Amino acid sequence: MLPENFDRDEFIQQLRQKHARILPPDIAFAVEDGWLFIVQLALERIQESLERHGWAGRAKIKQVKEKWGELQIYVRPVMEVDSYPEPLAAELTAIRMMSAGDSLQTCEICGELGEPGNFDGYWQTLCSKHAEQRRAWVAGGRKGEIFD
């Protein structure tokens, strides 16, 4: 659950400051607020892994987004010709899978327990309250705000 008076912009600004070595200043956080704490934990683990393997400054986050109802965080070498050593690649894969798995159980909107659902062709992981709101929005012709 999101804390009362949660400020998305402030939270993202803090992530940008703490993880400036791996987050380009223009990176978009293309997920709803309910997943930002999963993103926070993933960034901490990614940064620790890169530092432990001597890759700090040699890799950056390329995307943070939702795809098919699941959180996706892409980490790529700064120099495209570089490739990760196998132990680092394995750690980054494990972090990606953990974050994706957590997102499939967390409402993207509010952070409560959720599950993936198909809403007229659009997949999203939502709690029962927000799933109901999305279904009503689709049934109402996709007009107005989806979530309160």
C-alpha positions in Angstrom: 0.0 0.0 0.0 1.2 3.5 -0.8 1.9 5.8 2.2 -0.6 8.5 2.8 0.4 11.7 0.9 2.7 9.8 -1.4 4.5 12.2 -3.7 5.5 10.4 -6.9 7.8 13.3 -8.2 9.6 13.5 -4.9 10.1 9.7 -4.7 11.4 9.5 -8.3 13.7 12.5 -7.6 15.2 10.6 -4.6 15.7 7.6 -6.8 17.5 9.7 -9.4 19.8 11.2 -6.7 20.6 7.9 -5.0 21.2 6.0 -8.2 22.7 8.7 -10.4 25.5 6.3 -11.5 23.0 4.0 -13.2 20.0 6.2 -14.0 20.3 8.6 -16.9 18.7 12.0 -16.0 16.1 11.6 -18.8 15.0 8.0 -18.0 11.2 7.7 -17.9 9.5 5.7 -15.1 6.7 4.3 -17.3 4.9 2.5 -14.5 2.2 3.5 -12.0 2.9 4.4 -8.4 2.2 1.0 -6.9 5.3 -0.5 -8.5 7.7 2.2 -7.5 8.8 0.4 -4.4 9.6 -2.7 -6.5 11.6 -0.4 -8.8 13.4 1.1 -5.8 14.5 -2.3 -4.5 15.6 -3.5 -8.0 17.7 -0.3 -8.5 19.5 -0.9 -5.2 20.2 -4.5 -6.2 21.3 -3.6 -9.7 23.7 -0.9 -8.5 25.2 -3.2 -5.8 25.7 -5.9 -8.4 27.3 -3.6 -10.9 29.6 -2.2 -8.2 30.6 -5.7 -6.9 31.5 -6.8 -10.4 33.4 -3.6 -11.3 30.8 -2.4 -13.7 29.8 0.8 -12.0 29.8 3.5 -14.6 29.9 0.9 -17.4 26.1 0.1 -17.5 23.0 2.1 -17.3 19.2 1.6 -16.9 17.7 1.9 -20.4 14.0 1.5 -19.5 11.6 1.1 -16.6 8.2 0.1 -18.0 5.2 -2.2 -17.8 4.8 -4.8 -20.5 2.1 -7.5 -20.6 1.2 -6.6 -17.0 4.7 -7.1 -15.7 7.5 -4.8 -14.6 10.4 -4.6 -17.0 13.7 -2.9 -16.1 16.4 -3.0 -18.8 20.1 -2.6 -17.9 22.5 -2.3 -20.8 26.3 -1.6 -21.1 27.1 2.0 -21.9 29.3 0.8 -24.8 27.1 -1.5 -26.9 30.1 -3.6 -27.9 30.7 -4.6 -24.3 29.0 -7.7 -22.8 28.6 -8.7 -19.2 30.7 -11.4 -17.6 28.6 -14.5 -17.0 28.3 -14.0 -13.1 27.1 -10.4 -13.5 24.7 -11.4 -16.3 23.3 -14.1 -14.1 22.8 -11.7 -11.2 21.1 -9.1 -13.4 18.8 -11.8 -14.8 17.9 -12.9 -11.2 17.1 -9.3 -10.2 15.0 -8.8 -13.3 13.1 -12.0 -12.7 12.5 -11.2 -9.0 11.2 -7.7 -9.9 9.0 -9.1 -12.6 7.7 -11.8 -10.3 6.9 -9.3 -7.5 5.1 -7.0 -10.0 2.8 -9.9 -11.0 1.5 -10.0 -7.4 1.3 -6.3 -6.8 -1.3 -3.8 -8.0 0.4 -1.3 -10.3 -1.9 1.5 -9.1 -1.9 1.1 -5.3 0.7 -1.5 -4.4 -1.8 -3.8 -2.7 -1.9 -7.6 -3.6 -2.9 -7.9 -7.2 -3.0 -10.3 -10.1 -2.6 -10.0 -13.9 -5.7 -9.5 -15.9 -6.6 -9.0 -19.6 -8.8 -5.9 -20.0 -10.0 -5.9 -23.5 -6.5 -6.7 -24.9 -4.6 -4.6 -22.4 -2.8 -6.6 -19.7 -2.3 -5.0 -16.3 -1.7 -6.3 -12.8 -4.3 -4.9 -10.5 -6.0 -5.5 -7.1 -9.7 -6.3 -7.2 -10.8 -2.7 -6.7 -8.7 -1.3 -9.6 -9.6 -4.3 -11.8 -13.2 -3.5 -11.3 -12.6 0.2 -12.1 -10.7 -0.8 -15.3 -13.5 -3.1 -16.4 -16.1 -0.4 -15.8 -14.0 2.1 -17.8 -13.8 -0.3 -20.8 -17.5 -1.1 -20.6 -18.2 2.7 -20.5 -16.4 3.3 -23.8 -13.1 4.2 -22.3 -14.2 7.7 -21.4 -13.0 9.8 -18.4 -10.6 8.8 -15.7 -9.9 5.1 -15.1 -8.8 5.1 -11.5 -9.8 7.2 -8.5 
